[in-house]
Amino acid sequence: MQLTVQGEEYPLAKLHDVANEHHERAILVGIELGTESGIGSEESLEELKSLTESAGAEVVATVRQRLKAADPRTFIGKGKASEVHELARDKDASLAIFDDALSPAQARNLEKELKLRVIDRSQLILDIFAQRARTLEGKLQVEIAQLSYLQPRLTRQWSHLSRVRGGGAGGGGVGTRGPGETQLEVDRRRLRERLTRLRARLREVERTRAIQRRRRVEVPYPTVALVGYTNSGKSTLMNALTDAGVETANRLFSTLDPTIRRLKLPGKMNVMLVDTVGFIHRLPHMLIDAFKATLEEVRTATMLLHIVDASSPLASERMTIVDQVLEEIGAGAAPRLIVMNKADLLEDATRGTAAHDTISISAKNGDGLDAMLEAIARQLGSSREEVSVTLPARRGDLVAMARRDGEVLSEEYSDGLVSMRARVSAPVAGRLKKAAVATI
């Protein structure tokens, strides 16, 4: 399937290639409304620069403007649009990237004023996700998000959209009037059909993931999910703890697809460690919707490790953003341990923990990892329960499970039965009670 953008045809699944074929030169544009809280416009534009470079484009200029309200027609106003147009000509820029979400009409009007291709922050993030997705599920999720973003934007007045299919050279006239579809209608219909097919395929993949999740529950290890702002060091920590071999790089959204590995904690406790996609300021809602199944790993986790880049001056604001996304996906109430990472980049005087539920580490150097594992074991251990059960002696698998999961306090065999007392996690306790035999 092809979609026409600026007079050229591109496969919908490879829209990110448009931006990268020519190593585009980009101008970044943002506005400051004076009513913002959290991450300010200057810091947001700096993050937008990192996103742009991560996508493969070169930033040649940055424009900031203070406004009482965004201009409904061109977002930045006609005067500032003229300035950006002149700057783009001087810098030989081919792309303008806006730090805020643009309406389809604003994007269309800006392209006319600037004589440039215009995208917004959401489209840029979608572009990066399209480049980084590796698994079938990730690729399906990203393309669904891309198409959901494009759907209301097929109203742009590109040259081909006014022609009627089946018409003459002029797109109308004698013999061409009557039933027919404009190219815009064709594009819309094809996009809806492809979205329907993709969503059906994704549901199949999600069913497989749900089955895998249920199987993990049957092997009842607690699940610990790594969450945090993008580039906070989650994948580096995953590799340090489990040798998972997850790609790591000092860039935003280095990894997207979830990785799950078993991890042994102090006191013989085993957990499943899950690394998922990082969060970011103004994460597009269509991405959250598309990645609901992936983020289900976070929502169903026994415990969250909130990884924070302690070296960032925006650490506090980023923690708030992560908390907001966790609330949005239904994981806001999950027990969590805050892990201040990248302690090696801090001055010695500022190192250390800030509270009883916060621990300082360096995933890169390995500092503090043992203390972090002990803190996880303590927090999970507090939810353990002591059970006394009598099992058929042939159920050695359950006895072995209790040993792996926790601590067997006593174990006595008699007349084909084993009487056992153990301190184990709630899922294992449930399994033992279910298999227990009644005794007189």
C-alpha positions as CSV (number, residue, x, y, z in Angstrom):
1,M,0.0,0.0,0.0
2,Q,1.3,3.5,-0.9
3,L,0.4,6.9,0.5
4,T,1.3,10.1,-1.4
5,V,3.2,12.7,0.7
6,Q,4.3,15.9,-1.0
7,G,3.7,14.4,-4.4
8,E,5.8,11.2,-3.8
9,E,4.7,7.6,-3.1
10,Y,5.9,5.9,0.1
11,P,4.9,2.6,1.7
12,L,2.9,3.4,4.9
13,A,5.0,1.0,6.9
14,K,8.2,2.8,6.0
15,L,7.3,6.5,6.5
16,H,10.4,7.0,8.6
17,D,12.6,6.3,5.5
18,V,11.3,9.6,4.0
19,A,13.2,11.6,6.7
20,N,16.4,9.6,6.5
21,E,17.0,9.1,2.8
22,H,18.5,12.6,2.4
23,H,19.8,13.2,5.9
24,E,17.5,16.2,6.3
25,R,18.5,19.5,7.8
26,A,15.9,20.5,10.4
27,I,14.8,23.7,12.1
28,L,13.2,23.1,15.6
29,V,10.3,25.4,16.6
30,G,8.7,25.7,20.0
31,I,6.6,28.2,21.9
32,E,6.5,29.2,25.6
33,L,3.1,30.0,26.9
34,G,4.1,31.1,30.3
35,T,1.6,28.8,31.9
36,E,3.7,25.6,31.7
37,S,4.6,23.5,34.7
38,G,7.2,20.7,34.8
39,I,9.7,20.6,31.9
40,G,10.1,24.1,30.5
41,S,10.2,25.1,26.8
42,E,14.0,25.4,26.7
43,E,14.5,22.0,28.2
44,S,11.8,20.5,26.0
45,L,13.4,21.9,22.8
46,E,16.8,20.4,24.0
47,E,15.0,17.1,24.3
48,L,13.5,17.6,20.8
49,K,17.0,18.1,19.5
50,S,18.1,14.8,20.9
51,L,15.0,13.1,19.4
52,T,15.7,14.7,16.0
53,E,19.4,13.5,16.0
54,S,18.2,10.1,17.2
55,A,15.9,10.0,14.2
56,G,18.9,10.7,11.9
57,A,18.3,14.4,11.0
58,E,20.7,17.3,11.5
59,V,19.5,20.3,13.6
60,V,20.7,23.5,12.0
61,A,18.7,26.1,14.0
62,T,16.3,26.4,16.9
63,V,13.5,29.0,17.2
64,R,11.7,29.8,20.4
65,Q,8.8,32.2,20.9
66,R,6.8,33.4,23.9
67,L,3.1,33.7,23.3
68,K,-0.1,34.1,25.3
69,A,-1.8,31.4,23.2
70,A,-0.9,29.4,20.1
71,D,-2.1,30.9,16.8
72,P,-5.0,28.8,15.6
73,R,-4.0,29.1,12.0
74,T,-0.2,28.8,12.0
75,F,0.6,28.0,15.6
76,I,3.4,30.6,15.7
77,G,1.7,33.5,13.9
78,K,2.3,34.9,10.4
79,G,5.2,37.1,11.4
80,K,7.2,34.4,13.1
81,A,6.4,32.0,10.2
82,S,8.0,34.5,7.8
83,E,11.1,34.6,10.1
84,V,11.3,30.8,10.1
85,H,11.0,30.7,6.3
86,E,13.9,33.1,5.9
87,L,16.0,31.2,8.4
88,A,15.3,27.9,6.6
89,R,16.4,29.4,3.3
90,D,19.6,30.7,4.9
91,K,20.4,27.4,6.6
92,D,19.3,25.3,3.6
93,A,16.8,23.4,5.8
94,S,14.3,21.0,4.3
95,L,12.3,20.2,7.4
96,A,10.6,22.1,10.3
97,I,9.9,20.1,13.5
98,F,7.5,21.6,16.0
99,D,7.7,20.8,19.7
100,D,4.0,20.7,20.2
101,A,1.1,18.8,18.6
102,L,-0.1,20.5,15.4
103,S,-3.7,20.3,14.1
104,P,-4.0,19.1,10.5
105,A,-5.0,22.6,9.5
106,Q,-2.0,24.2,11.2
107,A,0.4,21.7,9.6
108,R,-1.1,22.4,6.2
109,N,-1.0,26.2,6.6
110,L,2.6,26.0,7.9
111,E,3.8,24.0,4.9
112,K,2.4,26.7,2.7
113,E,4.0,29.5,4.6
114,L,7.4,27.9,5.3
115,K,7.7,26.1,1.9
116,L,9.1,23.2,4.0
117,R,7.9,19.8,5.1
118,V,6.4,20.2,8.6
119,I,6.1,17.5,11.3
120,D,5.4,17.7,15.0
121,R,6.8,16.1,18.1
122,S,4.3,13.2,17.9
123,Q,5.2,12.3,14.3
124,L,8.9,12.5,15.2
125,I,8.5,10.0,18.1
126,L,6.5,7.7,15.8
127,D,9.4,7.9,13.3
128,I,11.9,6.8,15.9
129,F,9.7,4.0,17.0
130,A,9.3,2.8,13.4
131,Q,13.1,2.7,13.1
132,R,13.7,0.8,16.4
133,A,10.9,-1.8,16.4
134,R,12.4,-5.3,15.9
135,T,9.7,-7.8,16.8
136,L,6.5,-8.5,14.8
137,E,4.5,-7.2,17.7
138,G,6.5,-4.0,17.9
139,K,6.3,-3.3,14.2
140,L,2.5,-3.9,14.2
141,Q,2.0,-1.6,17.2
142,V,4.1,1.2,15.6
143,E,2.3,1.0,12.2
144,I,-1.1,1.1,13.9
145,A,0.1,4.2,15.8
146,Q,1.4,5.8,12.6
147,L,-1.9,5.2,10.7
148,S,-4.0,6.4,13.7
149,Y,-1.9,9.6,13.6
150,L,-2.3,10.0,9.8
151,Q,-6.0,9.2,9.6
152,P,-7.2,12.8,10.5
153,R,-4.4,14.3,8.4
154,L,-5.5,12.9,5.1
155,T,-7.4,16.2,4.6
156,R,-4.2,18.0,3.5
157,Q,-4.6,19.5,0.0
158,W,-1.9,17.6,-1.8
159,S,-2.2,17.9,-5.6
160,H,-3.6,14.4,-6.2
161,L,-6.3,14.6,-3.6
162,S,-8.8,16.6,-5.7
163,R,-8.7,14.3,-8.7
164,V,-11.6,12.0,-9.3
165,R,-10.7,8.4,-10.1
166,G,-11.6,7.4,-13.7
167,G,-11.7,11.1,-14.9
168,G,-10.0,12.6,-17.9
169,A,-6.8,14.6,-18.0
170,G,-8.5,17.5,-16.2
171,G,-10.0,15.4,-13.5
172,G,-13.5,16.3,-14.6
173,G,-15.6,17.4,-17.6
174,V,-18.0,15.7,-20.0
175,G,-18.4,12.0,-19.3
176,T,-16.6,12.1,-16.0
177,R,-19.4,13.4,-13.7
178,G,-21.4,11.0,-11.6
179,P,-20.5,8.2,-9.2
180,G,-16.8,7.9,-8.4
181,E,-14.3,8.3,-5.5
182,T,-11.9,11.1,-5.0
183,Q,-8.3,10.0,-4.3
184,L,-8.8,11.3,-0.8
185,E,-11.7,8.9,-0.3
186,V,-9.6,6.1,-1.7
187,D,-6.7,6.9,0.7
188,R,-9.1,7.0,3.6
189,R,-10.8,3.7,2.7
190,R,-7.5,1.9,2.2
191,L,-6.1,3.3,5.4
192,R,-9.2,2.1,7.3
193,E,-8.9,-1.3,5.7
194,R,-5.2,-1.6,6.6
195,L,-5.9,-0.5,10.2
196,T,-8.5,-3.2,10.5
197,R,-6.1,-5.9,9.2
198,L,-3.3,-4.7,11.4
199,R,-5.4,-4.6,14.5
200,A,-6.7,-8.2,13.8
201,R,-3.1,-9.4,13.4
202,L,-2.0,-7.6,16.5
203,R,-4.8,-9.3,18.5
204,E,-3.5,-12.7,17.4
205,V,0.0,-11.7,18.6
206,E,-1.4,-10.3,21.8
207,R,-3.2,-13.6,22.5
208,T,0.1,-15.5,22.2
209,R,1.7,-13.0,24.6
210,A,-1.2,-13.5,27.0
211,I,-0.7,-17.3,26.9
212,Q,3.0,-16.8,27.6
213,R,2.1,-14.5,30.5
214,R,-0.3,-17.1,32.0
215,R,2.5,-19.8,31.7
216,R,4.8,-17.5,33.6
217,V,2.1,-17.2,36.3
218,E,2.0,-21.0,36.4
219,V,5.7,-21.0,37.2
220,P,5.0,-18.6,40.0
221,Y,7.8,-16.2,40.2
222,P,7.1,-12.6,41.1
223,T,7.6,-10.1,38.2
224,V,9.7,-7.0,38.6
225,A,9.4,-4.5,35.8
226,L,11.9,-1.8,35.0
227,V,10.2,1.5,34.2
228,G,11.5,5.0,33.7
229,Y,12.1,7.9,31.4
230,T,13.8,7.0,28.2
231,N,17.6,6.9,28.3
232,S,17.6,6.5,32.1
233,G,19.7,3.3,31.9
234,K,17.1,0.5,32.2
235,S,18.6,-1.7,29.5
236,T,22.1,-1.2,30.9
237,L,20.8,-2.3,34.3
238,M,19.0,-5.3,32.6
239,N,22.3,-6.4,31.0
240,A,24.2,-5.9,34.3
241,L,21.8,-8.1,36.2
242,T,21.0,-10.8,33.7
243,D,23.5,-10.8,30.7
244,A,20.4,-10.3,28.6
245,G,22.3,-8.7,25.7
246,V,19.8,-5.9,25.3
247,E,21.0,-3.1,22.9
248,T,22.2,-0.1,24.9
249,A,23.1,3.4,23.5
250,N,23.2,6.9,24.8
251,R,20.2,7.9,22.8
252,L,16.4,8.2,23.3
253,F,14.3,5.0,22.8
254,S,17.3,2.8,22.2
255,T,15.1,-0.3,22.8
256,L,11.3,-0.8,22.4
257,D,10.5,-4.5,22.5
258,P,10.2,-6.0,26.0
259,T,12.8,-8.4,27.3
260,I,12.1,-10.9,30.1
261,R,14.8,-12.8,32.1
262,R,15.0,-14.8,35.3
263,L,16.9,-13.2,38.2
264,K,18.0,-14.7,41.5
265,L,17.8,-12.5,44.5
266,P,19.5,-12.9,47.9
267,G,17.7,-15.5,50.0
268,K,17.1,-17.9,47.1
269,M,14.2,-15.9,45.7
270,N,13.7,-16.0,41.9
271,V,11.9,-13.2,40.0
272,M,11.2,-12.5,36.4
273,L,12.8,-9.2,35.4
274,V,11.1,-7.2,32.6
275,D,12.5,-4.4,30.6
276,T,10.0,-2.3,28.6
277,V,9.9,0.9,26.5
278,G,10.9,4.1,28.2
279,F,8.5,7.0,28.7
280,I,8.9,10.6,27.6
281,H,7.5,14.1,27.9
282,R,4.4,14.4,25.7
283,L,4.3,10.7,24.7
284,P,1.8,10.4,21.9
285,H,-1.5,8.9,23.1
286,M,-1.8,6.7,20.0
287,L,1.5,5.1,21.0
288,I,0.2,4.4,24.5
289,D,-3.0,2.9,23.0
290,A,-1.0,0.8,20.4
291,F,1.5,-0.5,23.1
292,K,-1.2,-1.4,25.7
293,A,-0.4,-5.1,25.3
294,T,3.4,-4.5,25.8
295,L,2.7,-2.2,28.8
296,E,0.5,-4.9,30.3
297,E,3.8,-6.4,31.5
298,V,4.2,-3.3,33.6
299,R,0.5,-3.2,34.8
300,T,0.6,-6.8,36.0
301,A,4.1,-6.7,37.6
302,T,4.4,-7.6,41.3
303,M,6.8,-4.7,41.8
304,L,8.2,-1.8,39.8
305,L,11.8,-0.5,39.7
306,H,11.5,3.1,38.8
307,I,14.9,3.9,37.2
308,V,15.9,7.6,37.3
309,D,18.8,9.3,35.6
310,A,20.1,11.0,38.8
311,S,22.6,13.0,36.8
312,S,19.8,14.9,34.9
313,P,18.9,18.4,36.3
314,L,15.3,17.4,35.3
315,A,15.2,14.2,37.3
316,S,12.3,15.3,39.5
317,E,10.2,16.5,36.5
318,R,10.9,13.3,34.7
319,M,9.9,11.2,37.7
320,T,6.5,13.1,37.7
321,I,6.0,12.3,34.0
322,V,6.7,8.6,34.6
323,D,4.2,8.6,37.5
324,Q,1.6,10.2,35.2
325,V,2.0,7.5,32.5
326,L,1.9,4.7,35.1
327,E,-1.4,6.1,36.3
328,E,-2.7,6.3,32.7
329,I,-1.9,2.6,32.0
330,G,-3.4,1.4,35.4
331,A,-0.1,0.8,37.2
332,G,-0.1,3.8,39.5
333,A,-0.8,1.8,42.7
334,A,1.9,-0.9,42.1
335,P,4.6,-1.2,44.8
336,R,7.9,0.3,43.7
337,L,11.5,1.0,44.5
338,I,13.0,4.2,43.2
339,V,16.5,3.6,41.8
340,M,18.7,6.6,41.2
341,N,21.0,5.5,38.4
342,K,24.2,7.0,36.9
343,A,25.6,7.8,40.4
344,D,29.0,7.7,38.7
345,L,28.2,11.0,37.0
346,L,27.4,12.8,40.3
347,E,29.8,14.7,42.5
348,D,30.8,12.6,45.6
349,A,29.1,15.1,47.9
350,T,25.7,14.6,46.2
351,R,25.7,10.8,46.1
352,G,23.7,8.6,48.4
353,T,20.1,7.7,49.0
354,A,17.4,10.2,49.6
355,A,14.8,8.1,51.4
356,H,14.1,4.6,52.7
357,D,12.4,3.6,49.4
358,T,15.2,5.1,47.2
359,I,18.6,3.6,46.4
360,S,21.6,4.9,44.5
361,I,23.4,2.8,41.9
362,S,25.6,2.9,38.8
363,A,24.4,0.3,36.4
364,K,27.4,1.0,34.2
365,N,30.0,0.4,36.9
366,G,28.0,-2.1,39.0
367,D,28.1,0.2,42.2
368,G,25.1,-0.4,44.5
369,L,23.7,-3.4,42.6
370,D,24.0,-5.8,45.6
371,A,22.3,-3.3,47.9
372,M,19.5,-2.8,45.3
373,L,18.9,-6.6,45.0
374,E,18.7,-6.9,48.8
375,A,16.2,-4.0,48.9
376,I,14.1,-5.8,46.2
377,A,14.3,-9.1,48.2
378,R,13.2,-7.3,51.4
379,Q,10.3,-5.6,49.7
380,L,9.1,-8.8,48.1
381,G,9.9,-10.9,51.2
382,S,7.5,-8.8,53.2
383,S,4.6,-10.2,51.1
384,R,5.7,-13.9,51.8
385,E,3.6,-16.2,53.9
386,E,4.2,-19.2,56.0
387,V,2.3,-22.3,55.0
388,S,2.0,-25.8,56.5
389,V,0.8,-28.4,54.1
390,T,0.7,-32.2,53.6
391,L,1.4,-33.3,50.0
392,P,1.6,-36.7,48.2
393,A,5.2,-37.7,48.3
394,R,5.1,-38.0,44.5
395,R,4.7,-34.2,44.2
396,G,8.4,-33.6,44.5
397,D,8.0,-30.9,41.9
398,L,6.1,-28.7,44.4
399,V,8.6,-29.3,47.1
400,A,11.4,-28.3,44.7
401,M,9.3,-25.2,43.7
402,A,9.0,-24.2,47.4
403,R,12.8,-24.5,47.7
404,R,13.5,-22.4,44.6
405,D,11.0,-19.8,45.5
406,G,11.6,-19.4,49.2
407,E,12.6,-21.3,52.3
408,V,11.5,-24.8,53.4
409,L,11.5,-24.7,57.2
410,S,10.7,-28.3,57.8
411,E,10.0,-31.4,55.7
412,E,8.9,-34.9,57.0
413,Y,8.1,-38.0,54.9
414,S,5.7,-40.7,56.2
415,D,3.3,-43.2,54.6
416,G,3.6,-41.7,51.1
417,L,3.1,-38.2,52.3
418,V,5.3,-35.2,52.9
419,S,4.4,-32.7,55.6
420,M,6.1,-29.4,54.9
421,R,6.3,-26.0,56.4
422,A,7.7,-23.2,54.2
423,R,7.9,-19.4,53.7
424,V,7.0,-18.7,50.1
425,S,5.5,-16.1,47.8
426,A,1.7,-15.8,47.6
427,P,1.4,-17.6,44.2
428,V,3.5,-20.6,45.4
429,A,1.5,-20.7,48.6
430,G,-1.7,-20.9,46.6
431,R,-0.3,-23.8,44.5
432,L,0.8,-25.7,47.6
433,K,-2.6,-25.3,49.3
434,K,-4.4,-26.3,46.1
435,A,-2.4,-29.6,45.9
436,A,-2.5,-30.3,49.7
437,V,-4.3,-33.5,50.9
438,A,-6.7,-33.4,53.8
439,T,-5.3,-35.0,57.0
440,I,-7.2,-36.3,60.1
